[in-house]
Amino acid sequence: MEKQYLSIMKQSLEKKIGILDRIITKNEEQNALLKDPNMKWEDFDENANCKMQLIEEIDKLDEGFEDL
């Protein structure tokens, strides 16, 4: 039973790392958008919304991790 918990915790942390990597990419994209004088605010909003969804995924993983 303990091995199952550890396995689930490990999977959760690996998913979290993947999501954090995607957030870093979105941050870099957002930085590039802000430096672009021809930036479209729709692109910025789309990027920000995507980041928010990724953050919500991390929150869900954290809740599940705490429940274990």
MOQUIBEL-V173633 format. One record per backbone hydrogen bond with DSSP energy under -0.5 kcal/mol. NH is the residue of the N-H (numbers start at 0). CO is the residue of the C=O. Records with the same first field share a line. If there is no record, write none. Layout:
NH: CO + CO
This chain:
4: 0
5: 1
6: 2
7: 3
8: 4
9: 5
10: 6
11: 7
12: 8
13: 9
14: 10
15: 11
16: 12
17: 13
18: 14
19: 15
20: 16
21: 17
22: 18
23: 19
24: 20
25: 21
26: 22
27: 23
28: 24
29: 25
30: 26
31: 27
32: 28
33: 29
34: 30
35: 31 + 32
36: 34
38: 35
40: 38
42: 39
43: 39
44: 40
45: 41
46: 42
47: 43
48: 44
49: 45
50: 46
51: 47
52: 48
53: 49
54: 50
55: 51
56: 52
57: 53
58: 54
59: 55
60: 56
61: 57
62: 58
63: 59
64: 60
65: 61
66: 62
67: 63
